[in-house]
Amino acid sequence: MSYGYSQRLAEACSKADSDSVGRVLGRLCIKCGVPVNEVAERFGVSRTTVYNWFWGLHKPKSALVQQILPFIEQLKLKQ
């Protein structure tokens, strides 16, 4: 799997029924090939934080959600 995404994470994101911002972001980043480090840099967080969002272990803070939502919309247009 490219960009450092494990097969396990890709499968977990694709099967997740959660519509949390982090899970949606994860599905789209994997599908569109956006590297974790790019997401981390864009939102000023660590790669671990981004992985935790993707796995659904943590949710982005509300201030970040307001920045993430437009990025999600951009990714949806790339599909």
Phi, psi and omega per residue, in radians:
M1 nan 2.366 -3.076
S2 -1.407 2.896 3.078
Y3 1.077 0.409 3.056
G4 1.384 0.110 3.107
Y5 -1.423 2.258 3.106
S6 -1.391 2.737 3.084
Q7 -1.054 -0.657 -3.137
R8 -1.076 -0.767 3.118
L9 -1.154 -0.756 -3.139
A10 -1.044 -0.756 3.125
E11 -1.176 -0.711 3.134
A12 -1.104 -0.730 3.139
C13 -1.182 -0.677 -3.100
S14 -1.237 -0.508 -3.113
K15 -1.618 -0.179 -3.064
A16 -1.135 2.334 3.096
D17 -1.655 0.001 -3.134
S18 -1.348 2.421 3.064
D19 -1.836 0.449 3.103
S20 -1.112 2.661 -3.100
V21 -0.981 -0.747 -3.118
G22 -1.114 -0.733 3.137
R23 -1.195 -0.727 3.098
V24 -1.094 -0.795 3.106
L25 -1.023 -0.757 3.131
G26 -1.067 -0.838 3.132
R27 -1.002 -0.787 -3.089
L28 -1.231 -0.692 3.125
C29 -1.104 -0.727 3.115
I30 -1.140 -0.814 -3.111
K31 -1.108 -0.672 -3.088
C32 -1.620 -0.050 3.108
G33 1.271 0.584 3.112
V34 -1.544 2.114 -3.096
P35 -1.161 2.572 3.119
V36 -1.018 -0.724 -3.116
N37 -1.113 -0.546 3.080
E38 -1.169 -0.738 3.116
V39 -1.128 -0.778 -3.131
A40 -1.059 -0.808 3.132
E41 -1.130 -0.733 -3.107
R42 -1.036 -0.675 -3.064
F43 -1.851 0.112 3.049
G44 1.148 0.661 3.120
V45 -2.243 3.015 3.127
S46 -1.424 2.843 3.061
R47 -1.082 -0.639 3.115
T48 -1.059 -0.725 3.107
T49 -1.058 -0.771 3.139
V50 -1.091 -0.793 3.094
Y51 -1.041 -0.699 3.112
N52 -1.102 -0.638 3.055
W53 -1.105 -0.831 -3.090
F54 -1.062 -0.722 3.138
W55 -1.305 -0.268 -3.103
G56 1.445 0.271 3.138
L57 -1.342 -0.549 3.110
H58 -2.427 2.752 3.080
K59 -1.925 2.543 3.072
P60 -1.102 2.571 3.072
K61 -1.110 2.690 -3.033
S62 -1.027 -0.612 3.111
A63 -1.108 -0.661 3.119
L64 -1.286 -0.590 3.130
V65 -0.992 -0.676 3.142
Q66 -1.141 -0.432 3.067
Q67 -1.531 -0.553 -3.080
I68 -1.289 -0.662 -3.079
L69 -0.980 -0.802 3.079
P70 -1.116 -0.591 3.099
F71 -1.140 -0.705 3.078
I72 -1.043 -0.755 3.124
E73 -1.088 -0.692 3.088
Q74 -1.077 -0.743 3.142
L75 -1.149 -0.641 3.116
K76 -1.080 -0.605 3.122
L77 -1.210 -0.442 -3.125
K78 -1.382 -0.276 -3.078
Q79 -1.122 nan nan
